[in-house]
């Protein structure tokens, strides 16, 4: 009976992951809109807007109009990273927000004068790094043609070729040139996408040697270590990323939780998902995966499934935040399972009188 139960729980978990990328029979969509003004209060015209879905792959692009407005309709519901770029494609700022099934589009404005002021007040180090990156971008102008060719290969998903091209750009820079750090980051990303994780790790480490406080590089290095099966190293990098960038710590902890779950380390997975929800109490997906990890530790008591403490709360919180979310059916099924009785495959035979 216990083997049958374990199989059912495993099958349910597998179904949850398998269905995560499946389109619903009746797709529900939302929209995003906003107004973009620069640090001088002027409308930002013709700026690219990139809308990236966080839970599963999905990228949508548009541009600001003559008044600095943008709108994109018909995107799946979920958590998104909305990025404002300059006309050359360089990131200016991004905002993470959940897009729900609302009558009106989700409003995501970019007021750069306000954002810069808040950044400087809340995180002087981040402002300093942003200014440094802007200066590096200007210094990099002399290598723009070669860099753009490499970037084009990356955009075409020709990752091995992109890595080679970025290596050639690196050879044109000088030791001590801050632009080398920009190139190294792209080299590392290209090798990571090409699944050449040893080379990705090598280059992420070079980036961090030059800038130990780069939270994004720590997170990327953690992902590369995870792909190589180096879990202690991955865990350390995700933790460092979260400490350096508390405002985005939820993603680092969520990544760590998924890695631990997929490798069968359920206690570590639960701890990571709990940290993700502590960083962002409205992070619905982290509650679902926390419940899923806890279900992996459930036991049988007679015909009753006994789930660890916190399982029901995690699943109910997910459903409260995402009542029609992509895993809502699976969450409801798990709740019904732990609240009910396991169905046995054999019926007791009555004794003959």
WOPESUL-V524922 format. One record per pair of residues at least 6 apart in sequence whose ideal C-beta (glycine too) atoms are under 7 Angstrom apart, sorted by the first residue. I is the first residue (numbers start at 0). J is the second residue. D is the distance in Angstrom with one decimal. If there is no record, write none. Layout:
I:J:D, I:J:D
This chain:
0:299:7.0, 0:343:6.4, 1:299:5.7, 3:344:6.7, 4:299:5.5, 4:341:5.9, 8:294:5.9, 8:295:6.9, 8:297:6.3, 11:329:6.9, 11:332:6.5, 11:333:6.4, 12:291:5.8, 12:294:6.9, 12:295:6.8, 14:329:6.5, 15:291:6.3, 15:326:5.8, 15:329:4.1, 18:329:6.8, 19:55:6.5, 19:325:6.0, 19:326:6.8, 20:55:5.5, 26:75:6.9, 27:76:5.6, 27:100:5.4, 27:323:6.8, 28:73:4.8, 28:74:5.9, 28:75:6.1, 28:76:7.0, 29:74:6.0, 29:76:5.4, 29:98:4.2, 29:99:6.1, 29:100:6.1, 29:101:6.6, 29:105:6.3, 30:70:6.7, 30:71:6.4, 30:72:4.0, 30:73:7.0, 30:74:6.8, 30:104:3.7, 30:105:6.9, 31:50:6.2, 31:71:5.5, 31:81:6.2, 31:98:6.1, 31:104:5.7, 31:105:4.9, 31:107:5.5, 32:69:6.6, 32:70:4.1, 32:104:4.2, 32:106:6.3, 33:69:6.0, 33:106:6.1, 33:107:4.4, 33:108:4.6, 33:109:6.4, 34:67:5.6, 34:68:5.4, 34:108:5.1, 35:43:4.1, 35:46:6.1, 35:63:5.2, 35:67:4.6, 35:69:7.0, 35:83:6.0, 35:109:4.3, 36:42:5.9, 36:43:6.3, 36:67:5.9, 36:110:5.6, 36:111:6.6, 37:43:5.3, 37:111:5.2, 38:111:4.8, 38:112:4.7, 38:115:6.0, 40:112:6.2, 42:66:5.5, 42:67:3.1, 43:63:5.5, 43:67:5.0, 44:63:6.0, 44:65:5.6, 44:67:6.3, 45:62:5.8, 45:63:6.4, 45:86:5.9, 46:62:6.5, 46:63:4.7, 46:83:6.0, 46:84:6.2, 46:85:6.5, 46:86:6.5, 47:60:6.5, 47:62:5.6, 47:84:4.2, 47:88:6.5, 48:60:6.9, 48:61:5.0, 48:62:6.4, 48:63:6.7, 48:69:4.9, 48:81:6.7, 48:83:6.3, 49:58:6.6, 49:60:5.6, 49:82:4.5, 49:84:6.4, 50:59:4.3, 50:71:5.8, 50:74:6.5, 50:79:5.6, 50:81:5.3, 51:58:5.3, 51:79:6.4, 51:80:4.6, 52:75:6.7, 52:77:5.6, 52:79:5.8, 53:77:7.0, 53:78:4.4, 53:79:6.5, 53:80:6.0, 54:77:5.3, 54:78:6.1, 54:284:5.9, 57:75:6.7, 59:71:5.5, 59:74:5.7, 61:69:5.3, 61:71:4.8, 62:69:6.6, 63:69:4.8, 70:104:6.4, 74:98:6.3, 76:98:5.9, 76:99:5.9, 76:100:5.9, 77:98:6.4, 78:95:6.7, 78:97:5.1, 79:96:6.2, 79:98:5.5, 80:93:5.5, 80:95:5.2, 81:93:6.4, 81:94:5.3, 81:96:6.6, 81:107:5.0, 82:90:5.8, 82:93:4.1, 83:91:4.8, 83:92:5.1, 83:93:7.0, 83:109:4.7, 84:90:5.9, 84:91:6.2, 85:91:5.6, 89:136:6.0, 91:111:7.0, 92:109:6.0, 92:111:6.6, 92:114:5.7, 94:107:5.4, 96:105:6.1, 96:107:5.7, 98:105:4.8, 100:323:7.0, 118:125:5.8, 118:126:5.0, 119:126:4.4, 124:212:6.9, 135:177:4.8, 135:178:5.6, 135:180:7.0, 135:181:5.7, 138:177:6.5, 138:178:5.4, 139:146:6.8, 139:178:4.4, 139:181:6.0, 142:168:5.8, 142:171:5.8, 142:178:6.9, 145:167:6.8, 145:168:4.9, 145:171:6.7, 146:168:5.4, 148:164:6.1, 149:161:5.5, 149:164:3.5, 149:165:4.6, 149:168:5.8, 149:185:7.0, 152:160:4.8, 152:161:3.9, 152:164:5.6, 153:161:4.0, 153:189:5.9, 158:189:5.2, 158:192:4.1, 158:193:3.8, 159:193:4.7, 161:189:4.3, 162:186:5.9, 162:189:3.7, 162:190:5.1, 162:193:6.1, 165:182:5.8, 165:185:4.8, 165:186:4.5, 165:189:5.9, 166:186:6.1, 168:182:5.3, 169:179:6.4, 169:182:4.6, 169:183:6.9, 169:186:6.5, 172:178:5.4, 172:179:4.7, 172:182:6.4, 180:206:6.2, 180:209:5.2, 180:210:6.4, 183:202:5.4, 183:205:5.1, 183:206:5.0, 184:206:5.4, 184:216:6.8, 186:202:4.8, 187:199:5.2, 187:202:3.6, 187:203:4.5, 187:206:6.3, 187:219:6.8, 188:219:7.0, 190:198:4.1, 190:199:4.0, 190:202:6.4, 191:199:3.9, 191:219:6.6, 191:223:5.5, 196:223:4.8, 196:226:5.0, 196:227:4.9, 199:223:4.6, 200:220:6.4, 200:223:5.1, 200:224:6.8, 203:216:5.5, 203:219:5.7, 203:220:4.1, 203:223:6.4, 206:213:6.1, 206:216:4.7, 207:213:6.1, 207:216:5.3, 207:217:6.8, 207:220:6.9, 212:243:5.6, 214:240:4.7, 214:243:4.0, 214:244:3.6, 217:236:4.9, 217:239:4.6, 217:240:3.9, 217:243:6.6, 218:236:7.0, 218:237:6.6, 218:240:4.0, 218:251:5.3, 218:254:6.8, 220:236:4.7, 221:233:4.7, 221:236:3.3, 221:237:4.3, 221:240:6.5, 221:254:6.7, 222:254:6.5, 224:232:4.2, 224:233:3.9, 224:236:6.2, 225:233:4.1, 225:258:4.4, 230:258:6.8, 230:262:6.3, 233:258:5.9, 234:255:6.0, 237:251:4.6, 237:252:6.8, 237:254:5.8, 237:255:4.0, 240:251:4.2, 241:248:3.7, 241:251:4.2, 241:252:5.7, 248:278:4.2, 249:275:4.7, 249:278:4.2, 249:279:4.1, 249:282:5.2, 249:285:6.9, 252:271:5.1, 252:274:4.2, 252:275:3.9, 252:278:6.3, 253:272:7.0, 253:275:4.5, 253:285:5.4, 255:271:4.2, 256:268:4.9, 256:271:3.5, 256:272:4.2, 256:275:6.3, 256:288:6.0, 257:288:6.8, 259:267:4.1, 259:268:3.8, 259:271:5.9, 260:268:4.1, 260:288:6.5, 260:292:5.3, 265:292:4.9, 265:295:4.8, 265:296:5.4, 268:292:4.2, 269:289:5.8, 269:292:4.9, 269:293:6.0, 272:285:4.8, 272:288:5.3, 272:289:3.7, 272:292:6.6, 273:289:6.4, 275:282:5.6, 275:285:3.9, 276:282:5.5, 276:285:4.8, 276:286:5.9, 276:289:7.0, 281:320:6.1, 283:317:5.3, 283:320:3.9, 283:321:4.3, 283:324:6.2, 286:313:4.8, 286:316:4.5, 286:317:4.1, 286:320:7.0, 287:317:4.2, 287:326:4.9, 287:330:5.9, 289:313:4.4, 290:310:5.5, 290:313:3.8, 290:314:4.0, 290:317:6.6, 290:330:6.7, 290:333:6.5, 293:306:6.2, 293:307:4.8, 293:309:6.1, 293:310:4.1, 293:313:6.5, 294:306:6.2, 294:310:6.2, 294:333:5.7, 296:307:5.1, 297:304:5.4, 297:305:6.4, 297:306:4.5, 297:307:6.9, 297:337:6.8, 298:305:5.1, 299:341:6.7, 302:340:4.9, 302:341:5.0, 302:343:6.4, 303:340:6.0, 304:336:6.0, 304:337:5.1, 304:341:5.9, 306:337:4.3, 310:337:6.4, 311:334:6.5, 311:337:6.7, 314:330:4.7, 314:333:5.8, 314:334:5.3, 317:324:7.0, 317:330:5.3, 318:327:6.0, 318:330:5.4, 318:331:6.9, 321:327:6.2
